[in-house]
Amino acid sequence: MSEVLHPVLAEVTQRLVERSAATRSAYLDRVRSAAVRGPARGRLACANLAHGFAAAEGPARTELARGQKPNLAIVTSYNDMLSAHQPYGAYPPVLKDAVIRAGGLAQVAGGVPAMCDGITQGRDGMQLSLYSRDVIAMSTAIALSHDMFDAALLLGVCDKIVPGLLIGALSFGQLPTVFVPAGPMASGLPNGEKARVRQAYAEGKVGREELLEAEAASYHSRGTCTFYGTANSNQLLMEVMGLHLPGSSFVNPDTPLRGALTREAAAVAVRRAAGAAPGIGELVDEKVVLNACVALLASGGSTNHTLHLVAIARAAGILLTWDDLADLSAVVPLLARVYPNGAADVNHFHAAGGIGFLVRTLLDAGLLHEDVETIVGRGLRRYTTEPVLVDDELSWRPGPSSSLDLDVLRPVTDPFSPDGGVKVVRGALGTGVVKTSAVAVEHRVVSAPARVFDDQHDFLLAFAEGELDGIDLVAVIRYQGPAANGMPELHKLTPALGVLQDRGQKVAIVTDGRMSGASGKVPAAIHVTPEAALGGPLSRVRDGDVITLDADAGLLTIGADLAGRPAVGAAPAGDAWAGTGRELFAAFRATVGPADQGASIFPVPTASEVSLVSP
């Protein structure tokens, strides 16, 4: 067991605390002021309060009127179309019953939208995906705005939903808050076979019927998709941040253990509310944010979290930067091989030792802060345990002290790679992020002529017509940033790029868009900022310019002088933004911040601005 932090983690922590001193202090002043006043229901006029319990029945109605028991808000992302969120339909009555048994009350305070990037990939609806995170944050705030609550239970799993819920909850940082996971579906078609069929379809070797059969065998039941994309990265991060119960993230739906954990989450929230435990705004501090960064890097998690973690941190007054992530990535080893950076899925990862073992080995190496607050008490060492049912009673036992499958999960002393799975690259084309954990060493440096596209569909058409055959290239897909078109994921490009690479061509992609949590084996500099739509260097790149992407050295350079060139192309405008609801988001496109600041519509207030709006 290490009692000494790794020096790089210690240094990054110190500078993050110093950088955030003013904004964090102002945020905490606001949270603490709200905590002292307590829920407004104690000061509501009778008509206001009556509206708050008008729909309640029986003893719950009486108790809500009295206001003597803690009242919990349930905020849910339930819908019955999406496999990850469908299980939540049955949760409210289960949670309410568990809350009552623990001595509290609960009300479903509101719902938040939950869209699926897997359904919208390559479609116009994907242009709303990143924006949906901030809509979810606002929806969470609206649900909690009635100020009837002493704590919150947040139900969400997938890509933008969990970050949005957390950002919204941090606006009510005085409330103790517990996240309630739903768990991954059981393993289906092996991920390697799924990827093979996708590439075969891209090459025209199999038809749509074979492709759909493979996809349906992969995504086949209730629960989260089993690859290690953004959804499952969310779950791992919430647990390492101490917002889930220990060992609860990857327990499958419809199992007795899943049900017991759901009920216990409700009971924990009641105990924290009744015991005046610190709210989520106090809990999510600089150490907790950096623990999330380390866990993301060590597990080879989703590049989307280079956006989300920055936005989450800023919602708590913490000024996290990509440089912080890059410095940690240089010393945090890659400890997991889960698809797309391995053959295993999250069920295999969980069986091999899962989050409990990952936390244990990182703590022992001084790569995580142990002295942090969690929903089950102080100290991250609690998250090395795993839940079990003994005679139908839930308890925790020590988790594995060694990996049960070294092909999937390894200790710090024997990593898959000595550094983390995310790199920051810089150069004349701007600053971007590369997920290296799935990219073979021999493919991490590519220098080749650019092929420039202003739309992903143009790239796919060029691929289909053979224009990209037999040549080395760096595909530049621009005008895909947050201000251009909402920064859609470009995951539809992955099979075609993989085909070119497998043919022996040197290939990479550079984009101001996203490639999703399923970023694969082709080197991709993504989230490039400044984005093309705001005059970034990508807007001046031409076909044939030689671009070098060196993920090892952290370089993104071009063998051309861009200074005197005019910008070419443009972001979609006018009627191109009509349909699929996109016209409703003009204000988002006009106000969204850059990728390296979280691509959020919520500006980070200065300390003086925060104090002006503090109660």
C-alpha positions in Angstrom: 0.0 0.0 0.0 1.4 3.4 -1.0 1.1 6.3 1.4 2.9 8.6 -1.1 1.4 10.2 -4.1 3.1 9.8 -7.5 5.0 13.1 -7.9 3.3 14.0 -11.2 -0.2 13.5 -9.7 0.9 15.6 -6.7 2.2 18.4 -9.0 -0.9 18.4 -11.2 -3.1 18.4 -8.1 -1.3 21.4 -6.6 -1.4 23.5 -9.8 -5.1 22.6 -10.4 -6.0 23.7 -6.8 -4.0 26.9 -7.3 -5.5 27.6 -10.8 -9.0 27.1 -9.5 -8.7 28.8 -6.2 -10.9 31.8 -7.0 -13.6 30.0 -8.9 -13.8 27.0 -6.6 -14.0 29.2 -3.5 -16.8 31.2 -5.1 -18.7 28.1 -6.1 -18.3 26.6 -2.6 -19.6 29.8 -1.0 -22.7 29.5 -3.1 -23.2 25.8 -2.2 -22.6 26.4 1.5 -25.0 29.3 1.6 -27.7 27.2 0.0 -27.0 24.3 2.5 -27.4 26.6 5.5 -30.8 27.8 4.3 -32.0 24.2 3.6 -34.9 23.3 1.2 -37.3 26.1 0.5 -40.3 23.9 1.3 -39.9 24.9 4.9 -40.5 28.5 3.9 -43.1 28.0 1.2 -46.5 29.6 1.5 -49.3 27.1 1.9 -50.5 27.3 -1.7 -46.9 26.6 -3.0 -46.4 23.7 -0.7 -49.8 22.2 -1.5 -48.8 22.1 -5.2 -45.7 20.1 -4.1 -47.7 17.2 -2.6 -51.0 17.5 -4.4 -50.5 14.2 -6.3 -49.2 12.3 -3.2 -51.5 9.8 -1.4 -51.8 8.2 2.0 -49.0 8.6 4.5 -46.7 10.1 1.9 -49.0 13.1 1.5 -49.2 13.6 5.3 -45.4 13.4 5.7 -44.7 15.7 2.8 -47.0 18.3 4.4 -45.2 17.9 7.8 -41.8 18.3 6.2 -40.1 16.3 8.9 -38.6 13.5 6.8 -35.9 13.9 4.2 -37.5 14.1 0.7 -35.5 12.7 -2.2 -35.7 13.8 -5.8 -35.6 11.0 -8.5 -34.4 12.4 -11.8 -34.6 9.7 -14.5 -33.5 9.2 -18.1 -36.0 6.4 -18.6 -37.3 5.6 -22.1 -38.3 2.2 -23.4 -36.6 2.5 -26.8 -33.0 2.5 -25.6 -31.6 -0.7 -24.1 -29.5 1.1 -21.5 -32.3 3.2 -20.1 -35.2 0.8 -20.5 -34.6 -0.9 -17.1 -35.2 2.4 -15.4 -38.9 2.2 -16.1 -39.3 -0.1 -13.1 -37.0 1.9 -10.7 -39.2 4.6 -9.2 -41.5 2.4 -7.2 -38.5 0.3 -6.1 -36.6 3.4 -5.0 -39.6 4.9 -3.3 -40.2 1.8 -1.3 -36.5 1.6 -0.3 -36.5 5.3 0.7 -39.6 4.9 2.9 -38.0 1.8 4.6 -34.9 3.9 5.3 -37.0 6.7 6.8 -37.5 9.1 4.0 -39.8 10.1 1.1 -39.2 10.3 -2.6 -40.8 11.9 -5.6 -40.0 11.6 -9.3 -38.9 15.2 -9.8 -38.4 15.1 -13.5 -37.1 13.3 -16.6 -34.2 14.1 -18.9 -33.8 13.2 -22.6 -31.6 10.3 -23.5 -30.6 10.0 -27.1 -28.5 7.2 -28.5 -25.4 8.0 -30.5 -25.5 4.4 -31.9 -28.8 5.2 -33.6 -27.9 8.6 -34.8 -24.4 7.8 -36.2 -24.0 9.4 -39.6 -27.5 11.0 -39.4 -28.6 14.6 -38.9 -29.8 13.8 -35.4 -26.2 13.3 -34.3 -25.7 17.0 -34.7 -27.8 17.4 -31.5 -25.9 14.8 -29.6 -23.3 16.9 -27.8 -25.8 19.7 -27.2 -28.0 17.2 -25.5 -25.5 17.1 -22.6 -26.2 20.7 -21.7 -30.0 20.3 -22.3 -29.8 17.4 -19.8 -28.0 19.6 -17.4 -30.7 22.2 -17.7 -33.4 19.6 -17.4 -31.9 18.3 -14.2 -31.8 21.8 -12.8 -35.5 22.3 -13.7 -36.3 19.0 -12.0 -34.6 20.2 -8.8 -35.7 23.8 -9.0 -38.8 23.3 -7.0 -36.5 23.1 -4.0 -38.6 20.5 -2.3 -35.7 18.1 -1.8 -33.0 17.1 0.7 -31.1 14.8 -1.6 -31.2 13.4 -5.2 -31.1 10.0 -6.9 -29.9 10.3 -10.5 -30.7 7.6 -13.0 -28.6 7.6 -16.2 -26.1 5.6 -18.1 -25.1 6.7 -21.6 -22.9 9.1 -23.4 -24.2 12.7 -22.7 -26.7 11.7 -20.0 -24.4 11.1 -17.1 -22.2 14.2 -17.7 -25.4 16.2 -18.1 -27.0 14.9 -14.9 -23.8 15.6 -13.0 -23.4 19.2 -14.4 -27.0 19.9 -13.5 -26.6 18.3 -10.0 -23.6 20.5 -9.3 -25.9 23.5 -9.7 -27.6 22.2 -6.6 -24.3 21.2 -5.0 -25.7 21.4 -1.5 -27.7 18.2 -2.1 -26.3 14.8 -1.2 -26.6 12.9 -4.5 -26.3 9.3 -5.5 -26.1 8.0 -9.1 -28.0 4.7 -9.7 -26.7 2.6 -12.5 -28.7 0.0 -14.5 -25.8 -2.3 -15.7 -24.6 -3.7 -19.0 -26.4 -6.3 -21.1 -25.0 -9.8 -21.1 -22.3 -10.6 -23.6 -23.4 -11.2 -27.2 -21.5 -11.6 -30.5 -17.8 -11.2 -29.8 -16.6 -7.6 -30.5 -13.9 -8.8 -32.9 -16.4 -10.6 -35.0 -18.7 -7.5 -35.1 -15.8 -5.4 -36.3 -14.9 -7.9 -39.0 -18.5 -7.9 -40.4 -18.5 -4.1 -40.3 -15.4 -3.9 -42.4 -16.6 -6.6 -44.7 -19.8 -4.6 -45.3 -17.7 -1.5 -46.0 -15.8 -3.4 -48.6 -19.0 -4.8 -50.2 -18.2 -8.4 -49.2 -21.3 -8.9 -47.2 -24.8 -7.4 -47.5 -27.0 -5.4 -45.2 -28.8 -8.6 -44.0 -25.6 -10.1 -42.7 -24.6 -6.7 -41.2 -27.9 -6.3 -39.4 -27.7 -9.9 -38.1 -24.3 -9.2 -36.6 -25.3 -5.9 -35.0 -28.5 -7.4 -33.6 -26.4 -10.3 -32.0 -24.2 -7.7 -30.4 -26.9 -5.3 -29.1 -29.4 -7.9 -28.1 -31.1 -7.1 -24.7 -31.8 -4.7 -21.9 -28.7 -3.0 -20.5 -25.8 -0.9 -21.7 -23.9 -1.9 -24.8 -20.9 -4.0 -23.7 -18.0 -2.3 -25.5 -16.0 0.2 -23.6 -17.3 3.4 -25.1 -18.5 6.6 -23.5 -21.5 4.9 -21.7 -19.3 2.4 -19.8 -16.6 4.9 -19.3 -19.3 7.0 -17.6 -20.1 4.1 -15.3 -16.5 3.5 -14.4 -15.9 7.2 -13.7 -18.9 7.6 -11.5 -17.7 4.7 -9.4 -14.1 6.0 -9.1 -15.5 9.4 -8.2 -17.4 7.8 -5.3 -20.9 8.6 -6.8 -21.9 4.9 -7.3 -21.9 2.2 -4.7 -18.7 0.2 -4.7 -18.7 -2.5 -7.4 -22.2 -1.6 -8.7 -21.4 -0.3 -12.2 -21.2 -3.5 -14.2 -23.7 -5.7 -12.5 -26.2 -6.9 -15.1 -29.9 -5.9 -15.1 -32.6 -8.3 -13.9 -30.3 -10.0 -11.3 -30.9 -10.2 -7.6 -27.7 -8.4 -6.9 -28.7 -5.5 -9.2 -32.0 -5.2 -7.4 -30.3 -5.2 -4.0 -27.8 -2.5 -5.1 -30.6 -0.3 -6.4 -32.4 -0.5 -3.1 -29.2 0.2 -1.1 -28.5 3.2 -3.3 -31.8 4.7 -2.1 -31.0 3.9 1.5 -27.6 5.5 1.3 -29.1 8.7 -0.1 -31.5 8.8 2.8 -28.8 8.3 5.4 -26.7 11.0 3.8 -29.6 13.5 3.8 -30.5 12.7 7.4 -27.0 12.8 8.5 -26.2 16.2 7.0 -23.5 14.7 4.8 -21.7 17.0 2.4 -23.5 17.7 -0.8 -22.3 16.7 -4.2 -20.6 20.1 -4.7 -18.3 19.5 -1.7 -17.7 15.8 -2.8 -16.6 16.6 -6.4 -13.4 18.4 -5.6 -10.0 18.7 -7.3 -8.8 15.3 -6.1 -12.0 13.6 -7.2 -11.8 15.1 -10.6 -8.2 14.0 -11.0 -9.1 10.5 -9.8 -11.6 10.4 -12.7 -8.9 11.5 -15.1 -6.5 8.8 -13.9 -9.1 6.1 -14.1 -10.0 7.2 -17.7 -6.4 7.0 -18.8 -5.6 3.7 -17.0 -8.7 2.0 -18.5 -8.3 3.3 -22.1 -11.7 5.1 -21.8 -13.6 7.3 -24.1 -12.1 10.4 -25.7 -15.5 12.1 -25.2 -14.4 12.5 -21.6 -11.7 15.0 -22.6 -14.7 17.2 -23.2 -17.0 16.0 -20.5 -14.5 16.0 -17.6 -13.5 19.5 -18.4 -17.1 20.6 -18.5 -18.0 18.7 -15.3 -15.0 20.2 -13.4 -15.9 23.7 -14.5 -19.4 23.3 -13.2 -17.8 22.8 -9.8 -15.5 25.8 -10.2 -12.5 23.6 -11.1 -10.4 24.7 -14.1 -9.2 21.3 -15.5 -7.2 21.5 -18.8 -6.1 19.1 -21.5 -2.5 19.8 -20.3 -3.5 18.2 -16.9 -4.7 15.1 -18.8 -1.6 15.0 -21.0 0.8 15.2 -18.0 -1.1 12.4 -16.2 -1.2 10.3 -19.3 2.6 10.3 -19.5 2.8 8.5 -16.2 -0.5 6.6 -15.8 -0.1 3.1 -17.4 -2.7 1.4 -19.5 -4.1 -1.4 -17.4 -7.2 -2.6 -19.4 -7.8 -4.1 -22.8 -11.5 -3.8 -23.5 -13.0 -3.4 -26.9 -12.2 -1.3 -29.0 -8.7 -1.5 -27.6 -9.0 -5.3 -27.0 -11.2 -8.2 -27.6 -12.9 -8.4 -24.2 -16.1 -6.6 -23.2 -17.1 -4.9 -19.9 -18.5 -8.2 -18.6 -15.1 -9.8 -19.0 -13.4 -6.8 -17.5 -15.8 -7.0 -14.5 -15.2 -10.7 -14.1 -11.4 -10.2 -14.3 -11.5 -8.0 -11.2 -13.1 -4.9 -12.6 -13.1 -1.5 -11.0 -12.2 -2.8 -7.6 -8.9 -4.2 -8.8 -8.2 -1.2 -11.0 -8.7 1.1 -7.9 -6.6 -1.1 -5.7 -3.6 -1.3 -8.0 -3.7 2.5 -8.8 -4.0 3.3 -5.1 -1.1 1.1 -4.2 1.0 2.9 -6.8 0.1 6.3 -5.5 -1.8 7.2 -8.7 -5.1 7.9 -7.1 -6.1 10.2 -4.2 -7.3 7.9 -1.4 -8.3 10.7 1.0 -11.6 11.7 -0.7 -15.3 11.8 0.3 -17.6 9.2 -1.3 -21.3 8.4 -0.9 -20.3 5.5 1.4 -17.9 7.5 3.6 -14.4 8.9 3.4 -11.7 7.0 1.7 -11.4 5.5 -1.8 -10.0 2.2 -0.5 -13.7 1.3 0.1 -14.0 1.0 -3.7 -11.6 -2.0 -3.7 -14.5 -4.1 -2.3 -17.2 -6.0 -4.2 -20.9 -6.5 -3.4 -22.3 -10.0 -2.7 -25.6 -11.4 -1.5 -25.4 -13.7 1.5 -28.7 -15.2 2.5 -30.4 -12.5 0.4 -28.6 -9.8 2.4 -26.3 -7.3 0.6 -22.7 -7.0 1.9 -19.3 -6.2 0.7 -16.1 -8.3 0.7 -12.6 -7.6 -0.3 -12.2 -7.6 -4.1 -9.5 -9.5 -6.0 -6.0 -8.6 -5.0 -4.7 -9.9 -8.4 -6.2 -9.9 -11.9 -8.1 -13.0 -12.8 -7.3 -12.5 -16.6 -4.1 -10.8 -17.5 -5.3 -10.5 -21.1 -8.0 -8.1 -20.0 -6.8 -6.4 -16.8 -3.3 -5.9 -15.3 -1.6 -4.4 -12.3 0.5 -1.2 -12.5 3.6 -3.4 -12.2 2.8 -5.2 -15.4 0.8 -2.8 -17.7 -0.1 -3.2 -21.3 1.6 0.1 -21.9 3.6 2.4 -19.7 1.5 5.4 -20.4 -2.2 6.2 -20.7 -4.5 5.8 -23.7 -5.0 9.5 -24.4 -2.5 12.0 -25.9 -2.7 15.7 -26.6 -1.2 16.7 -30.0 -0.2 20.3 -31.0 1.2 22.1 -33.9 0.3 24.5 -36.8 -3.1 22.8 -37.2 -4.1 23.5 -33.6 -4.5 21.3 -30.6 -6.3 17.9 -30.6 -6.7 14.6 -28.8 -5.6 11.2 -29.9 -6.8 7.9 -28.3 -3.7 5.7 -28.6 -4.8 2.7 -26.6 -6.3 0.9 -29.6 -3.7 2.1 -32.1 -0.7 -0.2 -32.8 2.7 1.3 -32.2 3.6 1.1 -35.9 0.6 3.2 -36.8 1.0 6.0 -34.4 3.1 8.2 -36.7 1.6 9.0 -40.1 3.0 11.6 -42.5 1.0 11.8 -45.8 -0.8 14.1 -48.2 -4.1 15.5 -47.0 -7.4 14.7 -48.6 -9.9 17.3 -47.4 -13.6 16.9 -46.9 -16.2 19.3 -45.4 -18.7 16.5 -44.8 -18.2 12.9 -43.7 -20.5 11.7 -46.4 -18.2 13.1 -49.1 -15.4 11.0 -47.6 -17.5 7.8 -47.6 -18.5 8.5 -51.3 -14.8 8.9 -52.2 -14.0 5.7 -50.5 -16.9 3.9 -52.2 -15.8 5.1 -55.6 -12.2 3.9 -55.1 -10.7 7.4 -55.0 -8.7 6.6 -51.8 -7.4 3.2 -53.0 -3.6 2.6 -53.0 -2.6 6.0 -51.6 -1.3 7.1 -48.2 -3.5 9.9 -46.8 -4.5 12.0 -43.9 -8.2 12.5 -44.1 -9.1 16.0 -43.0 -12.8 16.2 -42.0 -13.5 19.8 -41.1 -16.4 22.0 -40.2 -17.4 19.4 -37.6 -16.7 21.4 -34.5 -19.2 22.4 -31.8 -19.9 25.9 -33.3 -20.2 24.4 -36.9 -22.7 21.7 -36.5 -22.7 20.5 -32.9 -19.5 18.3 -33.2 -21.1 15.0 -34.3 -19.3 11.7 -33.8 -17.8 10.5 -37.0 -17.7 6.8 -36.0 -19.2 5.8 -39.4 -15.8 6.5 -40.9 -14.0 3.9 -38.8 -14.8 0.8 -40.9 -13.7 2.5 -44.1 -10.5 3.9 -42.6 -9.8 0.4 -41.1 -10.1 -1.1 -44.6 -7.5 1.3 -46.0 -5.1 0.6 -43.2 -5.5 -3.2 -43.5 -4.6 -2.9 -47.2 -1.2 -1.5 -46.1 -1.9 2.2 -46.7 -0.7 4.8 -44.2 -3.8 6.5 -43.1 -4.9 8.9 -40.3 -7.7 11.3 -39.7 -7.6 14.9 -38.4 -10.9 16.5 -37.5 -12.5 19.2 -35.4 -15.3 16.7 -34.8 -15.5 13.6 -32.5 -14.8 9.9 -33.2 -16.8 8.6 -30.2 -15.9 6.4 -27.3 -15.4 3.6 -29.8 -12.4 5.2 -31.5 -10.5 2.4 -33.0 -7.2 1.3 -34.6 -6.7 4.2 -37.0 -4.8 7.2 -35.6 -7.2 10.1 -35.2 -6.5 13.6 -34.1 -9.9 14.7 -32.9 -11.5 17.7 -31.2 -9.0 19.9 -33.0 -9.3 23.5 -31.8 -9.6 26.3 -32.9 -12.2 24.7 -35.1 -12.6 25.5 -38.8 -15.9 27.3 -38.5 -14.2 29.9 -36.2 -11.3 30.5 -38.6 -9.0 27.7 -37.3 -6.1 26.5 -39.4 -8.1 23.5 -40.7 -10.1 25.9 -42.8 -7.0 26.7 -44.8 -5.8 23.2 -45.5 -5.8 22.0 -49.2 -5.6 18.6 -50.8 -2.0 17.5 -51.1 -0.6 19.4 -48.1 1.6 17.0 -46.2 0.3 16.5 -42.7 2.2 14.8 -39.9 0.4 13.2 -37.0 2.9 12.0 -34.4 0.9 10.6 -31.5 4.1 9.6 -29.7 5.7 13.0 -29.8 2.4 14.9 -29.5 2.8 16.7 -32.8 0.2 17.8 -35.4 2.1 19.7 -38.2 1.7 20.6 -41.8 4.3 21.1 -44.5 2.7 24.3 -45.8 2.6 27.9 -44.8 -1.1 28.6 -44.0 -0.6 32.3 -43.0 -1.4 33.8 -46.3 -4.2 31.5 -47.4 -7.9 32.3 -47.2 -10.3 29.9 -45.6 -12.1 27.5 -47.9 -15.5 26.0 -47.3 -18.0 26.8 -44.5 -20.1 25.3 -41.8 -23.7 24.5 -42.7 -26.0 27.4 -42.8 -29.6 28.4 -43.6 -31.8 25.6 -44.9 -29.0 23.1 -44.2 -30.0 23.5 -40.5 -33.7 22.8 -41.0 -35.2 19.5 -40.0 -34.6 16.9 -37.3 -35.0 19.6 -34.7 -31.7 21.3 -35.6 -33.2 24.7 -36.2 -34.1 24.8 -32.5 -30.4 24.9 -31.5 -29.2 28.1 -33.2 -28.5 29.7 -29.9 -26.3 26.8 -28.9 -24.2 27.0 -32.0 -23.8 30.7 -31.4 -22.7 30.5 -27.8 -20.9 27.1 -27.4 -17.3 27.2 -26.2 -14.3 25.5 -27.6 -13.5 21.8 -27.3 -10.6 22.3 -24.8 -13.0 24.2 -22.5 -15.6 21.4 -22.6 -17.6 22.5 -25.7 -20.2 23.8 -23.3 -22.8 26.6 -23.6 -22.2 27.3 -20.0 -19.4 29.9 -19.6 -17.1 29.5 -16.6 -17.9 32.6 -14.4 -15.2 34.5 -12.8 -15.1 34.6 -9.0 -16.7 38.1 -9.0 -19.5 37.0 -11.3 -20.2 33.9 -9.1 -20.3 36.1 -6.0 -22.8 38.4 -7.7 -25.3 35.6 -8.2 -24.7 33.9 -4.9 -27.7 34.0 -2.6 
